[in-house]
Amino acid sequence: MSTRDCSQNVLGEYNLPLHIAAVFIVLITSGLGVGVPLITGRAKGRDGRPAGMSDAAAVGRGEGVVRSCFFLARHFGTGIILSTSFIHLLYEGLITFANPCVGNVTYDPTAPAIALAGAFVTFVLDFVGIRQRMASLKRQTLKSNASLELSTRPERATGASISGDDKNLDGTTGSSGQVQQAPAPGLPVPAMMSNGDCCHADLIFQAEQGWQVMLLEAGIIFHSVMIGVTLGADSGDSWTTLLIVIVFHQFFEGAALGARIAVLTWISKTRATLMGLAFTLITPIGIGIGIGVRSFFSENGIAELISVGVLNSFSAGILLYTAFKLLSADFTEGPLRDAPVWKPTLAMGLMIMGMIAMAVIGKWA
């Protein structure tokens, strides 16, 4: 490829009305992809709880149709994420840095190195974020326990405690040398005497799940921008095929993200909707940017190639880290580990189907 071929911008026949229509086509498709799992996740099952509140092994007659469908979307989506990271992002990064228009890249495995950096940065952010959240939860728990102890402490006038003896009123031995009275019926039980540990574990789980979904969405959004810019600025005979492929890509990827957002049943509907909108809008915005810069955007320009290569490779690292962490949470450390063998087998089959679906799409985009 000559230097002139790399620098010039060959648009071919640019159909502006069709490109503008693509903004709305991708907008609707992305919205449907992420919206269907969000709505399904809020739908209530037989026990009156939202489907998104079910665990990764919730499938079968006892779980009902809604939760079984959500089980399908959840594990199919995991396969989508894995396939996207390897086939759509890491491979595209390799191809981009191998393009002659980039010039002589002195370090051949540049794309994998950037993906490694993306995975490591994501790990550091994950570790710091969870560490901060855990510290905050610990402070909240200590304050809550202290306030509950004060609210349930018996009055001196009721003969609550007698000093000088190591035995409680109920015959048990106290550690402080004072007699402690058991809570009266009807009074709130202090967190240390009830299920406070379980509540604390639930808060930890919620913090981890919420943070993982945020990282997953960040990785998806990074490369979705460049998908939109490329579609908006591109033209030629293969453009219609590219549009069709991106429509399927956005729908599947949106379904994968929506299934994970729907699991966060403890967040408000407004926040869940905003997370879905962020994915829905980002690619159409990219298309609009591509339409605006089409006159000087060159697919083979060195700046454009490096930008696409870095974003794709970095996003691949983010998605790889989050995808394997989600796998671990569902399988090796989650409910599927001890579930009947047919449940993890079905989940893996759905994952493979998701991988194949995005692998097929990866032939064109």
C-alpha positions, 0 to 999 in steps of 0.5 A, a space after each residue: 500500500 502506497 503512502 498516497 493510499 494511506 493519506 487519501 480519503 476515498 469516500 466513494 458514493 456517500 448516501 447521507 440519508 441512509 447514514 442518517 437513517 442508520 443512526 435511528 436503526 442502531 438506536 432502536 436495535 441497541 435499545 431493544 437489545 438492552 431493554 428486553 433483559 431489563 424489563 424481563 429482569 424486573 418481571 416477577 416470578 412465581 414467588 413474587 420476586 423479580 426474575 433478576 433476583 434469581 441466581 445463576 442456576 435458576 432454571 426449570 419447572 420450579 423457577 417458571 418461564 420468566 426466570 428460565 428465560 432470564 437464565 438463557 439470556 444471562 449465560 448466552 450473554 456471557 458467551 457474547 462478551 467472551 467472543 466479542 473480546 477475542 474475535 471482535 476486539 483483540 483480533 481487530 487490534 492485531 489487524 490494525 497494528 499490522 496495517 502497513 499504513 501504521 508504519 514500522 511497529 517495533 514491538 510486534 505484539 502491541 495489541 496483546 500488550 495493550 490488552 494486557 494493560 487494559 486487563 491490569 488497569 481494570 484489576 487495579 480499579 476493581 481492587 481499589 473500588 472494592 477495597 474502598 467500598 468494603 471500608 465504607 460498609 465496615 464503618 456503616 456496620 459499626 455505626 449501625 451496631 452501636 446505635 442498635 445496642 444503645 436503643 436496646 440497652 435496658 434502663 437501670 430502673 428495670 434491674 437490667 444489670 448487676 455488677 460484681 458477678 460474671 453470670 447473666 440473668 439467664 444463667 450465662 456468663 458475661 465477658 465484662 464482669 457485668 450481668 446482661 439482660 436478654 432482650 425483651 420480647 418485641 424489642 429489636 435485636 442488635 445486629 450482633 445477635 441477629 443476622 447482621 453477618 448475613 446482611 453484611 455479606 449481602 452488601 458485599 455481594 451487591 458492591 462487587 456485582 455493581 462494580 463488575 457491571 460498571 467495568 463491563 459497561 465501560 469496556 463495551 462503551 469504549 469500543 462502541 464509540 469507534 464502531 459508530 464513527 467508522 459506520 458514520 464515516 464509511 461508504 462504498 459497496 460493503 457499507 450496507 453489509 456493515 450496517 446489518 452486521 453492526 445491528 446484530 452486534 449491537 443487539 446481542 451485545 446489548 442483551 448481554 449487558 442488559 442481562 447483567 444490569 438486570 441482576 442489580 435488582 437493588 438499584 433504582 429503576 432510574 439508575 438501571 435505565 440510565 445505564 441502559 441508555 448509556 449503551 443505547 446512545 453511545 453508538 448512534 452518537 458515534 455515527 453522528 460524529 462519523 457523519 460530521 467528520 467524513 470529509 477528512 476521516 480516513 480509515 487508513 490514516 495513521 492517527 485513525 488507525 492507532 486510535 482504533 487499535 488502542 481502543 479496541 485492544 484496551 477494551 478487549 482487556 477490560 472485557 476479558 477481565 470482567 467476563 472471566 470474573 463473571 464466569 467465576 462468580 457463576 460457576 466456580 464460586 457460584 451456585 452452578 458449582 453445586 447445582 445438578 449437573 444438567 444446569 451447568 451443562 445447559 449454561 455452558 451450552 448457552 455460552 457456546 451458542 453466544 460465542 458462535 453467534 458473535 463469531 459468525 458476525 465477526 466474519 464481517 465486522 
